[in-house]
Amino acid sequence: MTFHDVRFPASLSFGALGGPERRTEIVTLANGFEERNTPWAHARRRYDAGCGLRSLDDVETLIAFFEARQGQLVGFRWKDWSDYLSCKPSCAVAASDQLLAVGDEVTRSFQLAKSYRSGDAIYQRPVKKPVHGSVRAQVGGDYAQQGVDYEVDYDSGLLTFASAPDTGAEVRAGFEFDVPVRFDTDVIMTSVSSFQAGEVPNVPVVEVRL
């Protein structure tokens, strides 16, 4: 899949509408009970980039970005201002934020992920596009140094250690991350008069699987 490692202007994604989408298949039985299932292991995010436009300069920036991605053809990074940290929005990223795995003295590579907890239920979301320079890691409670103890693949979100963590050692990481997306349209309809009147174009953006 074609993907440009460039972020949609963060000033334009700020204020955009969007969030996670799930797909649930529901069958109502003859007795009134339901059978519910989902073909998706992970949610898919959708956004409207048009909601972040505030001026005609913003429109020009959007069109330039759209043309450079050739509409729906090429994917790109998107900053979801409501969910881009491994920690709570009120906190700073720390190496202890997310538990990735427990060492076994064999595995050296670990997928960055963010856990969402509600009661006893936990969903772990793979993070494929961490923000460059934002990743912090620790093993067994000890801070690890990037470039010495581990490397980060910013294209896949893989954390690879120089040596496999000891058995039982918790591998943790903190990071900022982007969502891999593409435009969900090949057409952008806008006009100077309507924009000045307070209307903005509809510019759908959808998450892509990597």
KEKE-3310 file (N, C-alpha, C; in steps of 0.2 Angstrom, whole numbers, plus 5000, padded with zeros to 4 digits):
npx = (5004:5003:5010:5013:5025:5021:5013:4996:4992:4993:4987:4975:4969:4965:4951:4943:4930:4927:4931:4932:4926:4916:4911:4897:4889:4872:4861:4844:4836:4822:4816:4818:4830:4847:4861:4877:4891:4907:4917:4928:4944:4949:4945:4940:4945:4937:4936:4932:4940:4936:4931:4940:4944:4947:4950:4953:4966:4968:4960:4967:4979:4974:4969:4982:4988:4979:4980:4994:4993:4986:4972:4962:4972:4985:4991:4993:4999:4989:4985:4976:4968:4960:4965:4980:4991:5000:4997:4986:4977:4980:4993:5011:5020:5027:5040:5034:5021:5013:5010:5019:5023:5029:5046:5055:5067:5070:5063:5065:5059:5045:5028:5022:5009:4992:4983:4965:4955:4940:4931:4932:4936:4947:4955:4967:4976:4985:4999:5005:5011:5021:5026:5040:5054:5047:5046:5048:5056:5056:5063:5059:5057:5068:5075:5077:5089:5086:5093:5104:5100:5089:5080:5068:5056:5049:5040:5033:5030:5037:5047:5063:5075:5092:5096:5087:5074:5075:5067:5051:5053:5045:5041:5039:5032:5031:5023:5020:5007:5002:4988:4987:4980:4969:4962:4944:4938:4938:4935:4935:4924:4922:4919:4923:4913:4904:4912:4916:4904:4903:4902:4909:4919:4915:4926:4930:4940:4948:4954:4967:4972:4987)
npy = (4994:5011:5024:5039:5046:5058:5070:5075:5093:5098:5109:5110:5098:5099:5102:5094:5083:5066:5049:5032:5018:5004:4987:4978:4963:4958:4946:4942:4930:4918:4917:4929:4933:4938:4936:4941:4947:4951:4955:4962:4964:4976:4993:5005:5021:5036:5052:5070:5081:5093:5101:5107:5118:5136:5147:5155:5152:5140:5132:5132:5126:5113:5109:5108:5098:5087:5086:5082:5069:5063:5061:5048:5039:5038:5035:5043:5052:5056:5067:5063:5073:5070:5058:5054:5051:5040:5040:5048:5063:5074:5071:5069:5060:5045:5032:5021:5020:5011:4993:4982:4969:4954:4949:4935:4931:4927:4934:4949:4959:4970:4975:4991:4997:5002:5002:5000:5002:4997:4993:4976:4973:4974:4982:4981:4991:4991:5001:5008:5019:5028:5044:5053:5053:5053:5041:5032:5020:5006:4992:4980:4990:4998:5012:5012:5016:5024:5020:5014:5004:5000:5000:5010:5007:5017:5016:5005:5003:4995:4990:4986:4977:4977:4966:4952:4954:4950:4935:4937:4950:4966:4974:4990:5005:5022:5035:5046:5046:5044:5042:5030:5035:5038:5049:5048:5051:5056:5069:5086:5098:5115:5133:5150:5160:5152:5148:5159:5163:5155:5141:5125:5113:5095:5084:5069:5057:5042:5028:5017:5000:4993)
npz = (5000:4996:5005:5012:5023:5031:5040:5041:5041:5058:5063:5056:5058:5071:5080:5071:5067:5073:5076:5084:5075:5075:5069:5070:5069:5070:5074:5076:5085:5084:5096:5102:5108:5105:5094:5093:5084:5078:5064:5065:5073:5077:5080:5068:5063:5059:5052:5049:5040:5035:5045:5052:5046:5044:5037:5021:5017:5024:5017:5005:5009:5012:5000:4993:5000:4998:4984:4983:4989:4979:4980:4986:4984:4991:5007:5024:5038:5053:5066:5079:5090:5101:5105:5106:5114:5125:5138:5150:5144:5152:5157:5156:5144:5149:5152:5158:5154:5146:5146:5137:5135:5143:5147:5140:5138:5125:5115:5106:5099:5100:5098:5098:5108:5114:5128:5132:5145:5154:5168:5170:5157:5144:5130:5118:5108:5093:5089:5076:5070:5078:5085:5079:5089:5101:5109:5124:5134:5145:5155:5166:5175:5174:5166:5148:5135:5120:5104:5110:5120:5113:5097:5087:5075:5066:5055:5057:5071:5079:5093:5096:5105:5110:5116:5122:5134:5151:5158:5164:5166:5165:5150:5145:5138:5133:5123:5109:5096:5079:5068:5054:5039:5025:5012:5011:4999:4982:4978:4981:4986:4986:4989:4987:4991:4999:5009:5015:5021:5031:5029:5027:5018:5016:5020:5021:5030:5033:5043:5039:5037:5042)
capx = (5000:5007:5010:5018:5026:5020:5007:4991:4993:4990:4982:4969:4965:4962:4944:4940:4925:4929:4932:4932:4920:4916:4906:4894:4884:4867:4855:4839:4833:4815:4814:4819:4837:4851:4868:4881:4898:4911:4922:4934:4947:4951:4941:4943:4944:4934:4936:4930:4945:4934:4929:4946:4946:4945:4951:4954:4973:4967:4957:4973:4983:4970:4969:4988:4989:4975:4983:5000:4991:4982:4965:4962:4977:4991:4990:4997:4998:4984:4985:4969:4969:4957:4968:4987:4996:5000:4995:4980:4979:4983:4999:5016:5022:5032:5042:5030:5014:5010:5014:5019:5024:5034:5051:5056:5075:5071:5060:5068:5055:5038:5024:5019:5001:4989:4977:4959:4952:4934:4930:4937:4937:4953:4956:4974:4976:4992:5001:5009:5014:5023:5029:5047:5057:5043:5046:5052:5055:5059:5063:5060:5058:5074:5075:5081:5091:5085:5100:5109:5097:5084:5078:5061:5054:5043:5035:5028:5029:5041:5052:5068:5080:5099:5096:5081:5073:5075:5061:5047:5054:5040:5043:5034:5034:5027:5024:5014:5006:4997:4984:4987:4973:4969:4956:4939:4934:4942:4933:4934:4920:4922:4918:4925:4907:4901:4916:4915:4897:4903:4901:4915:4918:4915:4932:4931:4946:4947:4960:4969:4976:4994)
capy = (5000:5017:5028:5045:5047:5065:5071:5081:5098:5097:5115:5109:5092:5102:5104:5090:5078:5059:5044:5025:5015:4996:4984:4972:4959:4956:4941:4941:4924:4917:4918:4936:4934:4940:4933:4947:4945:4956:4953:4967:4964:4982:4998:5009:5028:5041:5060:5075:5086:5100:5104:5111:5124:5142:5153:5152:5149:5133:5128:5131:5121:5107:5106:5106:5091:5082:5084:5078:5062:5060:5059:5042:5034:5038:5036:5048:5052:5060:5068:5063:5077:5067:5052:5053:5050:5033:5042:5053:5070:5079:5069:5069:5054:5042:5026:5016:5021:5005:4987:4979:4962:4951:4946:4928:4929:4925:4939:4955:4964:4971:4980:4997:4996:5006:4998:5004:4998:4999:4988:4970:4973:4978:4981:4983:4994:4991:5008:5007:5026:5033:5051:5052:5056:5053:5035:5031:5013:5003:4985:4978:4996:5002:5016:5010:5022:5023:5020:5010:4998:4998:5005:5010:5007:5022:5014:4999:5004:4989:4991:4980:4978:4974:4959:4950:4956:4944:4931:4940:4958:4970:4979:4996:5011:5028:5038:5050:5042:5046:5037:5030:5036:5041:5053:5044:5054:5059:5075:5091:5103:5121:5139:5156:5163:5148:5147:5166:5163:5150:5134:5121:5107:5089:5080:5062:5054:5035:5024:5011:4994:4992)
capz = (5000:4995:5011:5013:5030:5032:5044:5039:5045:5064:5064:5052:5061:5077:5079:5066:5070:5072:5082:5082:5072:5076:5065:5074:5065:5075:5072:5081:5085:5084:5103:5104:5110:5099:5093:5091:5082:5074:5060:5066:5079:5080:5078:5062:5065:5054:5053:5044:5040:5033:5051:5055:5041:5047:5033:5014:5017:5026:5011:5000:5012:5012:4993:4991:5003:4994:4977:4984:4990:4974:4983:4990:4982:4995:5014:5027:5046:5055:5073:5083:5096:5107:5107:5103:5119:5128:5144:5150:5141:5157:5160:5151:5142:5153:5150:5162:5153:5143:5147:5130:5136:5148:5144:5140:5136:5118:5111:5106:5096:5103:5095:5103:5109:5119:5131:5134:5151:5157:5172:5169:5150:5141:5123:5116:5101:5090:5087:5070:5068:5084:5083:5079:5095:5107:5112:5130:5136:5151:5155:5173:5179:5172:5160:5143:5131:5113:5101:5114:5122:5109:5092:5085:5068:5065:5050:5059:5078:5082:5097:5095:5110:5108:5119:5124:5141:5155:5159:5169:5166:5161:5145:5145:5134:5132:5116:5106:5090:5074:5065:5047:5036:5018:5011:5009:4993:4977:4976:4987:4983:4990:4985:4991:4994:5004:5015:5019:5024:5037:5027:5026:5014:5019:5018:5025:5031:5036:5045:5035:5040:5040)
cpx = (5004:5005:5015:5019:5026:5013:5002:4992:4989:4985:4975:4965:4962:4955:4940:4935:4928:4930:4932:4925:4921:4910:4904:4889:4879:4862:4850:4835:4825:4812:4815:4826:4841:4858:4872:4888:4901:4916:4929:4937:4949:4946:4944:4941:4941:4934:4934:4935:4942:4932:4934:4948:4943:4946:4952:4961:4972:4965:4963:4977:4980:4971:4976:4990:4985:4978:4990:4999:4987:4975:4966:4968:4983:4989:4994:4995:4993:4984:4978:4970:4965:4960:4975:4992:4995:4998:4988:4982:4982:4990:5004:5018:5028:5034:5037:5023:5010:5014:5013:5019:5028:5039:5052:5063:5076:5068:5063:5064:5048:5034:5021:5012:4999:4983:4971:4956:4945:4931:4935:4939:4943:4954:4963:4974:4983:4993:5007:5013:5016:5026:5036:5050:5053:5043:5050:5051:5058:5058:5064:5060:5064:5074:5079:5083:5090:5092:5105:5106:5092:5083:5071:5060:5048:5038:5031:5027:5032:5046:5057:5074:5087:5099:5089:5080:5073:5068:5057:5048:5048:5043:5037:5037:5029:5028:5018:5013:5001:4993:4985:4981:4974:4962:4951:4935:4940:4940:4932:4930:4919:4921:4920:4919:4904:4905:4916:4909:4897:4902:4908:4914:4918:4921:4933:4937:4945:4953:4961:4973:4983:4997)
cpy = (5006:5022:5033:5046:5054:5066:5077:5086:5098:5103:5114:5103:5094:5104:5099:5085:5071:5055:5037:5022:5007:4994:4978:4969:4956:4952:4940:4935:4924:4919:4925:4938:4935:4936:4939:4944:4951:4953:4957:4965:4971:4987:5002:5017:5032:5048:5064:5081:5093:5104:5109:5117:5131:5148:5150:5150:5142:5129:5127:5126:5114:5104:5104:5099:5086:5081:5080:5071:5059:5058:5053:5037:5033:5039:5041:5048:5057:5061:5068:5067:5074:5061:5051:5052:5043:5034:5046:5060:5075:5077:5070:5062:5051:5035:5020:5016:5015:4999:4983:4971:4960:4947:4938:4926:4927:4931:4946:4961:4964:4976:4985:4996:5001:5002:5002:4999:5001:4993:4982:4969:4977:4976:4984:4985:4994:4998:5007:5014:5030:5039:5050:5056:5056:5047:5034:5024:5011:4996:4983:4984:5000:5005:5013:5016:5020:5024:5016:5003:4995:5003:5005:5011:5011:5021:5009:4999:4998:4992:4985:4982:4975:4967:4958:4951:4949:4941:4935:4947:4961:4974:4984:5001:5016:5032:5042:5046:5046:5040:5036:5030:5038:5045:5048:5047:5056:5066:5080:5097:5109:5127:5145:5159:5159:5148:5153:5166:5158:5143:5131:5115:5101:5085:5074:5059:5047:5032:5019:5006:4994:4985)
cpz = (5000:5001:5011:5021:5032:5035:5041:5044:5052:5066:5061:5055:5068:5076:5074:5070:5069:5078:5079:5079:5073:5071:5069:5070:5071:5071:5077:5080:5086:5091:5106:5106:5104:5100:5090:5090:5079:5070:5061:5073:5082:5076:5072:5063:5058:5056:5048:5044:5038:5040:5054:5051:5044:5043:5026:5013:5019:5020:5006:5002:5011:5004:4990:4994:5000:4987:4978:4985:4985:4976:4987:4989:4988:5003:5017:5035:5048:5063:5075:5089:5102:5109:5104:5108:5122:5135:5144:5147:5146:5160:5154:5150:5146:5151:5153:5159:5151:5144:5140:5131:5142:5145:5145:5138:5129:5113:5112:5103:5099:5100:5100:5103:5115:5122:5134:5139:5153:5161:5171:5162:5148:5134:5121:5109:5099:5088:5082:5068:5074:5081:5084:5085:5101:5111:5118:5132:5142:5151:5163:5177:5178:5166:5154:5138:5124:5109:5104:5116:5117:5103:5090:5078:5068:5060:5052:5067:5082:5086:5098:5100:5107:5111:5122:5132:5145:5156:5165:5170:5162:5156:5144:5141:5134:5126:5114:5099:5085:5071:5057:5044:5029:5018:5009:5003:4988:4974:4982:4983:4988:4985:4990:4995:5000:5010:5019:5023:5030:5036:5026:5022:5018:5016:5023:5024:5035:5037:5040:5039:5038:5042)
residu = (MET:THR:PHE:HIS:ASP:VAL:ARG:PHE:PRO:ALA:SER:LEU:SER:PHE:GLY:ALA:LEU:GLY:GLY:PRO:GLU:ARG:ARG:THR:GLU:ILE:VAL:THR:LEU:ALA:ASN:GLY:PHE:GLU:GLU:ARG:ASN:THR:PRO:TRP:ALA:HIS:ALA:ARG:ARG:ARG:TYR:ASP:ALA:GLY:CYS:GLY:LEU:ARG:SER:LEU:ASP:ASP:VAL:GLU:THR:LEU:ILE:ALA:PHE:PHE:GLU:ALA:ARG:GLN:GLY:GLN:LEU:VAL:GLY:PHE:ARG:TRP:LYS:ASP:TRP:SER:ASP:TYR:LEU:SER:CYS:LYS:PRO:SER:CYS:ALA:VAL:ALA:ALA:SER:ASP:GLN:LEU:LEU:ALA:VAL:GLY:ASP:GLU:VAL:THR:ARG:SER:PHE:GLN:LEU:ALA:LYS:SER:TYR:ARG:SER:GLY:ASP:ALA:ILE:TYR:GLN:ARG:PRO:VAL:LYS:LYS:PRO:VAL:HIS:GLY:SER:VAL:ARG:ALA:GLN:VAL:GLY:GLY:ASP:TYR:ALA:GLN:GLN:GLY:VAL:ASP:TYR:GLU:VAL:ASP:TYR:ASP:SER:GLY:LEU:LEU:THR:PHE:ALA:SER:ALA:PRO:ASP:THR:GLY:ALA:GLU:VAL:ARG:ALA:GLY:PHE:GLU:PHE:ASP:VAL:PRO:VAL:ARG:PHE:ASP:THR:ASP:VAL:ILE:MET:THR:SER:VAL:SER:SER:PHE:GLN:ALA:GLY:GLU:VAL:PRO:ASN:VAL:PRO:VAL:VAL:GLU:VAL:ARG:LEU)
# end
